[in-house]
Amino acid sequence: MRIFGFSFPILMAGLTCTAQPALANTCDTKCTTGQQNCVTAALYPYVPNIEDFATAICSAWTADAPGQQLYLIKDGNVWDGGYTSNPVYTDGSGNQTPIDVFTYDAMYLQYWETQTAPIAANYITDASDFADYATARLGTASGAMTALPMLGCTNLMFYRSGDAALDGVSTFTEYLTTNGSNIFKSPVPFDETGVMYDMSGKTTAGVDYMIYAYMNGGTYPALTDPLDPTIISALTQLSERSSYYNALTGAIPPLPGVEDAYIRAGYLSEGYGRTTIGFSESMSQMTDTTRDNIKLKAFPWSTAASSKNMFYSDVVGVNTASPALGQGNDAPYMLANVMTRADVMQASIAPSAADVSYLFPARKSVLADLAQTYPPYEQMQTVLNDQPTELVVMPTTDRTAFHSFGGTVRDTVKTDFSGGCDIETSTPIYSNSNAAQVCPAVCSSSGGWSGSWTNEAPPAWPDYTACGCNTCTQDSPVPPQLVHSLSVVKDPDHPVHLRYQRN
């Protein structure tokens, strides 16, 4: 899935996998050039715990295909889910070699289906169990499939039980009306008010534009078309229900124990914001108490009620350049099936000895089984079954052009954004009179001081004071000369990066 944006989005990465001595059932030993009976698979890196997938897939493959070595690629720097990566890796002989099987975001299906081999029906376990949005687009008349769906996701709105107004939202217009604009101007809301949504990634912004166009006009526009001001206005209004930083730059203070991709869900769980828009796996970063009292429903991109629900999907494709296929070995087809089989997917999403990821399975039986134990999955069943569904497939075979297009959309929305922004200062402020001395200078090139300030973190950055300015002039609330003192994320599962600086 995306985008998620972004966060799309947006600067996450998987674990680094390096060649190690062969160990039983680890699937971490690389194939060598020309090696027989060795197959490689690249996993989708943007999941709460990629090791759960690796463990489940490796265990199943070891049991089902004795004598066939499997090397699993978990490094997002080698394979990023197909957004920019090409399906090659450095094998155990030091050569660049095609990856046999890879999991990719089907938003780029038109690009990848020209480079993947159809998977015949005799290799597929219970194809009727896949969600309708997947089989409708991936299936063929012969029973073969272009790729096998692993996970699905759709934009969900999360909010607390008892919010009758959000319960009643069924259209995009109603969502805007129910949630006022410019509720907060900081990276994080003060309290249980305001929307949190990440549109800061180029891919996320581009897909949002396309889906809004499709849901309200019936077709996807061409990337070469001029941007439609009506669509830009809709996305701008959505971003104004959030804040400039929260929606459009991703400059949000870190939250201990919460992964960057799900930071908004973490803050909602801590009592900030009225609602957030995200994917189901965001619930993995919420507390048990929050999950017990959370409501979720499909985010309504259409201005009309009773519209279809657009699903993204992470799918498994077999590389036409697969070395194994070139040797006459059909293991890649068998592996694609193992990776998406119901028992393997259930073990990947809800392993018996680990936390549930709350990922949205593309198999209906897995969703139904999880709903028996984990209440949020009951609501996810409703999201899947109560509206017609369709797979999100962007109308392009040019990933670079789409990324550029999304950047243009995001930057146009940033330009059109109406509302103020906090700018932070390391000068302490303790009173209104003190603020009146400090904030006018801080906001001098940002439309002047609005009269608001806070030293509470959040919404102020820890150890800083925020002055409310009338216009938004920079991507981080912290001026460049103060950036060096911001916290650096040190997460063993991801490369070190600064949370406030994301693309």
PEWOTA-V861243 format. One record per backbone hydrogen bond with DSSP energy under -1.0 kcal/mol. CO is the residue of the C=O (numbers start at 1). NH is the residue of the N-H. Records with the same first field share a line. If there is no record, write none. Layout:
BEGIN
CO=NH + NH
END
This chain:
BEGIN
3=9
4=6 + 7
5=4 + 8
6=5 + 8 + 9
7=6
8=4 + 5 + 7
23=26
27=72
31=92
32=35
37=69
39=71
40=101
41=73
42=103
45=47
49=52
50=54
51=55
52=56
53=57
54=58
55=59
56=60
57=61
58=62
59=63
60=64
61=65
65=68
69=39
71=41
73=43
75=78 + 79
81=105
86=88
87=99
89=97
91=94
95=91
97=89
100=319
101=42
102=317
104=315
105=108
106=109
107=394
108=112
109=113
112=115
115=320
119=145
120=123
121=124
126=129
127=130
129=364
131=135
132=136
134=138
135=139
138=146
140=143
144=140
145=119
148=316
150=362
151=314
153=312
155=299
156=278
157=297
158=276
159=295
160=163
162=164
163=167
164=168
166=169
171=175
172=176
173=177
174=178
175=179
185=422
191=193 + 273
194=274 + 275
196=277
201=205
202=206
203=207
204=208
205=209
206=210
207=211
208=212
209=213
210=214
211=215
212=216
213=217
214=218
222=225
228=232
229=233
230=234
231=235
232=236
233=237
234=238
235=239
236=240
238=241
240=182
241=195
243=247
244=248
245=250
247=199
250=252
255=258
259=262
260=263
262=266
263=267
264=268
265=269
266=270
267=272
268=271
275=196
276=158
278=156
279=282
280=283
281=284
282=285
283=286
287=291
288=292
290=293
293=161
295=159
297=157
299=301
302=172
309=390
311=392
312=153
313=106
314=150 + 151
315=104
316=148
317=102
318=117
319=322
322=326
323=327
324=329
325=328
330=334
331=335
332=336
333=337
334=338
335=339
341=345
342=346
343=347
344=348
345=349
346=350
349=357
351=354
360=152
362=131
363=367
364=368
365=369
366=370
367=371
370=373 + 374
374=377
375=378 + 379
376=380
377=381
378=382
379=383
380=384
381=385
382=386
388=309
390=311
394=396
398=402
399=403
400=404
401=405
402=406
403=407
404=408
405=409
406=410
407=411
408=412
409=413
410=414
411=415
412=416
413=417
421=469
423=467
425=465
431=435
432=436
434=438
435=439
438=442
439=443
441=444
443=446 + 448
446=471
448=470
452=468
454=466
456=460
461=464
465=425
466=454
467=423
468=450
469=421
477=424
479=482
482=485
483=486
491=494
497=489
498=501
END
